[in-house]
């Protein structure tokens, strides 16, 4: 389980990193919006613990950027701003949880555990979108109730879209999940076109939308 801490207060950041690492989580800690952007562009996390007052910007803007481009990591806001309005604003922008400072470490741990549990609970084994049915256990795909033959990479690619229907997924987000460590993003275009050939041929409306310069969206 990977956790990203975005916190500019050094003592707190260090304390969180150490405490969570001791609980067997893989923890990265960054202090600025810029570093957080880079970290998330690089890899995916299971939970992000996000401070709001950061030296080069506001954590809320960062969060809304991530949601706009389709990052669906669970986000726990950790902030000294604890009015009801602040909490509502954070949740509306796309935070999954809000913990006001000061907090106890055990309380934070309980929130992190609950976010992780919620994530695994929503992982369904059969996902339906329009006329596509993807069975994660059986590893099968049906289009209008007819089996479609996909390679394992094509299947993994379709799974990412089915888990995030309606969200624009960036090229790097997708590539990192299908081909970790490989920087050749042309591969993605090749696979997208194969997937489209197999799935969109008989449909009146396309399944995938290309978002120019950003990535793709399942529509
Ligand atoms: Ca701060």
Boltz pocket constraint, residues with backbone or C-beta under 6 A from the ligand:
constraints:
  - pocket:
      binder: B
      contacts: [[A, 7], [A, 8], [A, 9], [A, 51], [A, 52], [A, 53], [A, 54]]
      max_distance: 6.0
